[in-house]
Amino acid sequence: MKTGELDATLMCDPYASKAEYEKCGCILHTFLQLPSGEEGVCCVLSMRKGFADEHPELARKMILAHSLAIQLAYTRPPACGRDFCGRL
């Protein structure tokens, strides 16, 4: 992201925090409610501000796709695992 070659990425920490610290990315969502009711960190979706400004609809679609993927992982873990492993 720092070089401008990536417009968006999905990553876990510490990489997302480093991108934000280096002012080349921004963390869009950092926590969610776990099935236990507690808040916890799952995944990080980040993108260059310029990308979000230039392609707001695509940015919204990426956030929606990420949210739906997380929802699938929590609500249908066996199916999600089979699908992921089948694509490797």
PAZAPA-4460 file (N, C-alpha, C; in steps of 0.05 Angstrom, whole numbers, plus 32768, in hexadecimal, padded with zeros to 4 digits):
% residues 88
    n_x    n_y    n_z   ca_x   ca_y   ca_z    c_x    c_y    c_z   seq   type   mol
   8011   7FE8   8000   8000   8000   8000   8012   8019   8000     1      M     A
   8028   8017   800D   803A   802F   800F   8043   8038   7FF3     2      K     A
   8048   8026   7FE1   8051   802D   7FC6   803B   8036   7FB4     3      T     A
   8022   8031   7FBD   800B   8038   7FAC   8003   8023   7F98     4      G     A
   8011   800C   7F9A   800B   7FF6   7F87   7FF3   7FE6   7F8F     5      E     A
   7FEC   7FE7   7FA9   7FD3   7FD9   7FB3   7FBF   7FEE   7FB9     6      L     A
   7FA6   7FE9   7FB0   7F90   7FFB   7FB7   7F83   7FF3   7FD1     7      D     A
   7F82   7FDA   7FD7   7F74   7FD0   7FEF   7F80   7FB5   7FF6     8      A     A
   7F7C   7FAE   800F   7F86   7F94   8018   7F76   7F8A   8030     9      T     A
   7F77   7F71   8034   7F6B   7F64   804C   7F82   7F57   805A    10      L     A
   7F87   7F5F   8073   7F9E   7F55   8082   7F99   7F54   80A0    11      M     A
   7FAA   7F45   80AD   7FA8   7F44   80CA   7FBE   7F55   80D5    12      C     A
   7FBC   7F5B   80EE   7FD1   7F6B   80FB   7FEA   7F5A   80FF    13      D     A
   8001   7F65   80FF   8007   7F81   8103   8009   7F92   80EA    14      P     A
   8004   7F86   80D3   8008   7F94   80B9   7FF4   7FAB   80B6    15      Y     A
   7FDB   7FA7   80BD   7FC8   7FBD   80BA   7FCF   7FD4   80CC    16      A     A
   7FD7   7FCF   80E5   7FDE   7FE4   80F7   7FF7   7FF3   80EC    17      S     A
   800A   7FE4   80E1   8022   7FF0   80D6   801B   8003   80BF    18      K     A
   8009   7FFA   80AD   8000   800A   8096   7FF4   8024   80A0    19      A     A
   7FE4   8022   80B5   7FD7   803A   80C0   7FEC   804C   80CD    20      E     A
   7FFE   8040   80DC   8013   804F   80E9   8024   805E   80D5    21      Y     A
   802A   8051   80BE   803A   805D   80AA   802B   8070   8097    22      E     A
   8011   8074   809D   7FFF   8086   808E   7FFC   807E   8071    23      K     A
   7FFD   8064   806C   7FF8   805B   8050   7FDF   804A   804E    24      C     A
   7FD1   8047   8064   7FB9   8037   8065   7FA8   8040   807C    25      G     A
   7F90   8036   807D   7F7F   803C   8094   7F6E   8024   809A    26      C     A
   7F6B   801E   80B4   7F5B   8007   80BD   7F3E   8010   80BD    27      I     A
   7F2D   8001   80AF   7F11   8008   80AD   7F00   7FFC   80C3    28      L     A
   7F08   7FE4   80CC   7EF7   7FD7   80E0   7F0A   7FC6   80F1    29      H     A
   7F09   7FC8   810B   7F1C   7FBA   811C   7F10   7FA6   8130    30      T     A
   7EF6   7FA7   8134   7EEB   7F94   8148   7ECF   7F8C   8140    31      F     A
   7EC6   7F76   814B   7EAB   7F6D   8147   7EA1   7F5E   815F    32      L     A
   7E88   7F59   8161   7E7D   7F4B   8178   7E80   7F2D   8173    33      Q     A
   7E8D   7F20   8185   7E91   7F03   8183   7E78   7EF4   818C    34      L     A
   7E75   7EDB   8186   7E5D   7ECC   818F   7E59   7ECD   81AD    35      P     A
   7E6F   7ED0   81BC   7E6D   7ED1   81D9   7E61   7EEC   81E3    36      S     A
   7E5F   7F00   81D1   7E55   7F1A   81D8   7E6C   7F2E   81DD    37      G     A
   7E84   7F24   81DF   7E9B   7F35   81E3   7EA4   7F41   81C8    38      E     A
   7EB3   7F56   81C9   7EBE   7F61   81B0   7ED9   7F56   81AB    39      E     A
   7EE0   7F51   8192   7EFA   7F46   818C   7F02   7F4D   8170    40      G     A
   7F1B   7F49   816A   7F26   7F4F   8150   7F24   7F36   813E    41      V     A
   7F1B   7F39   8126   7F1A   7F23   8113   7F2D   7F28   80FC    42      C     A
   7F26   7F39   80EB   7F35   7F3F   80D3   7F36   7F5D   80CE    43      C     A
   7F49   7F65   80BE   7F4C   7F81   80B8   7F4A   7F85   809A    44      V     A
   7F3A   7F98   8092   7F38   7FA0   8076   7F42   7FBD   8075    45      L     A
   7F55   7FC2   8064   7F5F   7FDD   8062   7F63   7FE4   8044    46      S     A
   7F62   7FFE   803F   7F67   8007   8023   7F72   8023   8024    47      M     A
   7F7F   802B   800E   7F89   8046   800C   7F72   8059   800C    48      R     A
   7F75   8070   8019   7F60   8084   8019   7F5A   808D   7FFC    49      K     A
   7F6F   8090   7FED   7F6B   8098   7FD1   7F5A   8084   7FC1    50      G     A
   7F5D   806A   7FC7   7F4D   8056   7FBA   7F30   8059   7FC2    51      F     A
   7F2B   805C   7FDC   7F10   8060   7FE6   7F03   8079   7FDA    52      A     A
   7F13   808F   7FD8   7F08   80A8   7FCC   7F02   80A5   7FAF    53      D     A
   7F14   8097   7FA0   7F11   8094   7F83   7EFC   807F   7F7B    54      E     A
   7EF8   806B   7F8C   7EE6   8055   7F86   7ED4   804F   7F9E    55      H     A
   7EC3   8062   7FA6   7EB3   805D   7FBE   7EA0   8045   7FBD    56      P     A
   7E94   8040   7FA6   7E82   802A   7FA3   7E91   800F   7FA6    57      E     A
   7EA8   800D   7F99   7EB8   7FF5   7F9B   7EC2   7FF1   7FB8    58      L     A
   7ECA   8007   7FC5   7ED2   8005   7FE1   7EBB   7FFA   7FF2    59      A     A
   7EA3   8004   7FEE   7E8B   7FFA   7FFD   7E87   7FDC   7FF8    60      R     A
   7E8A   7FD4   7FDE   7E86   7FB8   7FD7   7E9B   7FA6   7FE4    61      K     A
   7EB3   7FB0   7FE6   7EC8   7FA0   7FF3   7EC2   7F9D   8011    62      M     A
   7EB8   7FB2   801E   7EB1   7FB0   803A   7E9A   7F9D   803E    63      I     A
   7E86   7F9E   802C   7E6F   7F8B   802E   7E78   7F6F   802A    64      L     A
   7E89   7F6A   8016   7E93   7F4F   8011   7EA3   7F44   8029    65      A     A
   7EB3   7F55   8034   7EC2   7F4D   804C   7EB0   7F46   8063    66      H     A
   7E9B   7F57   8067   7E88   7F52   807D   7E79   7F38   8079    67      S     A
   7E71   7F33   8060   7E62   7F1A   805A   7E75   7F01   805D    68      L     A
   7E8E   7F04   8056   7EA1   7EEE   8059   7EA4   7EE7   8077    69      A     A
   7EA7   7EFB   8088   7EA9   7EF7   80A5   7E90   7EEA   80AF    70      I     A
   7E79   7EF4   80A6   7E5F   7EE8   80AF   7E5E   7ECB   80A7    71      Q     A
   7E66   7EC4   808F   7E66   7EA8   8087   7E78   7E97   8098    72      L     A
   7E90   7EA2   809E   7EA3   7E93   80AF   7E97   7E8C   80CA    73      A     A
   7E88   7E9F   80D5   7E7C   7E9B   80F0   7E63   7E8A   80EF    74      Y     A
   7E53   7E8D   80DA   7E39   7E7F   80DA   7E3A   7E63   80CD    75      T     A
   7E4D   7E5F   80BB   7E50   7E45   80AD   7E6D   7E3D   80AB    76      R     A
   7E7B   7E39   80C2   7E97   7E33   80C1   7E9F   7E1A   80B1    77      P     A
   7E90   7E04   80B3   7E99   7DED   80A3   7E97   7DF2   8085    78      P     A
   7E82   7DFF   807C   7E7F   7E05   805F   7E94   7E18   8057    79      A     A
   7E99   7E2C   8067   7EAD   7E40   8061   7EC9   7E33   805F    80      C     A
   7ECF   7E22   8071   7EE9   7E14   8071   7EEC   7E02   8058    81      G     A
   7ED7   7DF4   8051   7ED8   7DE3   8039   7EDC   7DF4   8020    82      R     A
   7ECE   7E0A   801F   7ED0   7E1B   8007   7EEC   7E27   8005    83      D     A
   7EF7   7E30   801B   7F12   7E3C   801B   7F26   7E26   8014    84      F     A
   7F25   7E0F   8020   7F38   7DFA   801A   7F36   7DF0   7FFD    85      C     A
   7F1E   7DF0   7FF3   7F1A   7DE8   7FD7   7F26   7DFB   7FC3    86      G     A
   7F2C   7E13   7FCB   7F38   7E27   7FB9   7F56   7E28   7FBB    87      R     A
   7F62   7E1A   7FCE   7F7F   7E1C   7FD0   7F8D   7E0C   7FBB    88      L     A
***
